[in-house]
Amino acid sequence: MNNLEIKHNKLTAKEFIYLWESVWSDAPTKEQIELALTHSIYVVSVYDRGKVAAMARMIGDMGLCYYIKDVVVHPDYQKQGIGRGLINELLDFIKSNGISGTQIFVELCAMPDKIPFYEKFGFSANEAQRLRIMLPVE
Ligand SMILES: CC(C)(COP(=O)(O)OP(=O)(O)OC[C@H]1O[C@@H](n2cnc3c(N)ncnc32)[C@H](O)[C@@H]1OP(=O)(O)O)[C@@H](O)C(=O)NCCC(=O)NCCS
């Protein structure tokens, strides 16, 4: 990530929406994102001359498990090693903050075409199925 600036826990909701909408449609609301970022355990963002180019964040309990979320490299910056840099930053945080001598469960959800990217770090699928619900909040 030469010439790029890396920040920790500084990503704004506006930057999150900008990156989200560069690769997917219909970002969550600003209020939801602000709450989510506040409660994320570690957020990494990458900047090129002040403009956000990539992000990734984790939720977790530091002792037993983490979940990696919202890994996005803006299309203009993909295939330059930034995604690898993001995941390595997250994994370094886990290794630096875990109890020495233990193992920590790190999960994420990936579409089939992204699985080879994560396999490079040692992630693999098991037989467990992902169960989910989009729960409405009244
Ligand atoms: C997936 C994503 C994060 C990868 O980021 P990137 O910066 O382009 O990836 P890198 O340049 O760091 O690639 C690192 C390695 O993974 C490989 N790689 C990257 N994307 C890949 C893919 N979709 N399939 C297979 N390999 C991939 C690269 O070729 C490179 O391999 P190498 O180590 O042999 O050189 C990026 O494409 C992206 O943001 N996509 C849109 C959002 C998304 O789908 N995020 C993932 C949500 S699960």
The ligand as an SDF file (V2000), in Angstrom:
LIG
                    3D

 48 50  0  0  0  0  0  0  0  0999 V2000
  -12.4360   -8.7090   -2.9340 C   0  0  0  0  0  0  0  0  0  0  0  0
  -11.6200   -7.4330   -2.8490 C   0  0  0  0  0  0  0  0  0  0  0  0
  -11.6780   -6.8990   -1.4310 C   0  0  0  0  0  0  0  0  0  0  0  0
  -10.1560   -7.7700   -3.1970 C   0  0  0  0  0  0  0  0  0  0  0  0
   -9.3750   -6.6090   -3.0370 O   0  0  0  0  0  0  0  0  0  0  0  0
   -8.1400   -6.2690   -3.9910 P   0  0  0  0  0  0  0  0  0  0  0  0
   -7.4590   -5.0950   -3.4200 O   0  0  0  0  0  0  0  0  0  0  0  0
   -8.5840   -6.2140   -5.4000 O   0  0  0  0  0  0  0  0  0  0  0  0
   -7.2530   -7.5860   -3.8070 O   0  0  0  0  0  0  0  0  0  0  0  0
   -5.6450   -7.6780   -3.8130 P   0  0  0  0  0  0  0  0  0  0  0  0
   -5.1270   -6.8900   -4.9610 O   0  0  0  0  0  0  0  0  0  0  0  0
   -5.1150   -7.3350   -2.4770 O   0  0  0  0  0  0  0  0  0  0  0  0
   -5.4600   -9.2260   -4.0950 O   0  0  0  0  0  0  0  0  0  0  0  0
   -4.7440  -10.0810   -3.2270 C   0  0  0  0  0  0  0  0  0  0  0  0
   -4.6910  -11.4440   -3.8810 C   0  0  0  0  0  0  0  0  0  0  0  0
   -6.0220  -11.9660   -4.0240 O   0  0  0  0  0  0  0  0  0  0  0  0
   -6.3020  -12.2150   -5.4080 C   0  0  0  0  0  0  0  0  0  0  0  0
   -7.6950  -11.8640   -5.6260 N   0  0  0  0  0  0  0  0  0  0  0  0
   -8.2870  -10.6810   -5.4580 C   0  0  0  0  0  0  0  0  0  0  0  0
   -9.6090  -10.7680   -5.7550 N   0  0  0  0  0  0  0  0  0  0  0  0
   -9.8190  -12.0510   -6.1370 C   0  0  0  0  0  0  0  0  0  0  0  0
  -10.9520  -12.7830   -6.5680 C   0  0  0  0  0  0  0  0  0  0  0  0
  -12.1620  -12.2220   -6.6670 N   0  0  0  0  0  0  0  0  0  0  0  0
  -10.8090  -14.0920   -6.8570 N   0  0  0  0  0  0  0  0  0  0  0  0
   -9.5820  -14.6850   -6.7480 C   0  0  0  0  0  0  0  0  0  0  0  0
   -8.4780  -14.0440   -6.3550 N   0  0  0  0  0  0  0  0  0  0  0  0
   -8.5930  -12.7490   -6.0370 C   0  0  0  0  0  0  0  0  0  0  0  0
   -5.3420  -11.3520   -6.1610 C   0  0  0  0  0  0  0  0  0  0  0  0
   -5.1200  -11.8530   -7.4470 O   0  0  0  0  0  0  0  0  0  0  0  0
   -4.1240  -11.3990   -5.2890 C   0  0  0  0  0  0  0  0  0  0  0  0
   -3.4760  -12.6400   -5.5330 O   0  0  0  0  0  0  0  0  0  0  0  0
   -1.8780  -12.8510   -5.3700 P   0  0  0  0  0  0  0  0  0  0  0  0
   -1.6050  -12.8370   -3.9020 O   0  0  0  0  0  0  0  0  0  0  0  0
   -1.6250  -14.2020   -5.9600 O   0  0  0  0  0  0  0  0  0  0  0  0
   -1.2160  -11.7350   -6.1000 O   0  0  0  0  0  0  0  0  0  0  0  0
  -12.0910   -6.3780   -3.8760 C   0  0  0  0  0  0  0  0  0  0  0  0
  -12.1490   -6.9810   -5.1500 O   0  0  0  0  0  0  0  0  0  0  0  0
  -13.4480   -5.7620   -3.5700 C   0  0  0  0  0  0  0  0  0  0  0  0
  -13.5660   -4.8430   -2.7690 O   0  0  0  0  0  0  0  0  0  0  0  0
  -14.5100   -6.2640   -4.2300 N   0  0  0  0  0  0  0  0  0  0  0  0
  -15.8410   -5.6770   -4.1170 C   0  0  0  0  0  0  0  0  0  0  0  0
  -16.4360   -5.8190   -2.7340 C   0  0  0  0  0  0  0  0  0  0  0  0
  -16.4550   -7.2470   -2.2480 C   0  0  0  0  0  0  0  0  0  0  0  0
  -16.9990   -8.1390   -2.9080 O   0  0  0  0  0  0  0  0  0  0  0  0
  -15.8700   -7.4520   -1.0600 N   0  0  0  0  0  0  0  0  0  0  0  0
  -15.7810   -8.7540   -0.4580 C   0  0  0  0  0  0  0  0  0  0  0  0
  -16.9670   -9.0140    0.3780 C   0  0  0  0  0  0  0  0  0  0  0  0
  -16.9630  -10.7020    0.9390 S   0  0  0  0  0  0  0  0  0  0  0  0
  1  2  1  0
  2  3  1  0
  2  4  1  0
  2 36  1  0
  4  5  1  0
  5  6  1  0
  6  7  2  0
  6  8  1  0
  6  9  1  0
  9 10  1  0
 10 11  2  0
 10 12  1  0
 10 13  1  0
 13 14  1  0
 14 15  1  0
 15 16  1  0
 15 30  1  0
 16 17  1  0
 17 18  1  0
 17 28  1  0
 18 19  1  0
 18 27  1  0
 19 20  2  0
 20 21  1  0
 21 22  1  0
 21 27  2  0
 22 23  1  0
 22 24  2  0
 24 25  1  0
 25 26  2  0
 26 27  1  0
 28 29  1  0
 28 30  1  0
 30 31  1  0
 31 32  1  0
 32 33  2  0
 32 34  1  0
 32 35  1  0
 36 37  1  0
 36 38  1  0
 38 39  2  0
 38 40  1  0
 40 41  1  0
 41 42  1  0
 42 43  1  0
 43 44  2  0
 43 45  1  0
 45 46  1  0
 46 47  1  0
 47 48  1  0
M  END
$$$$
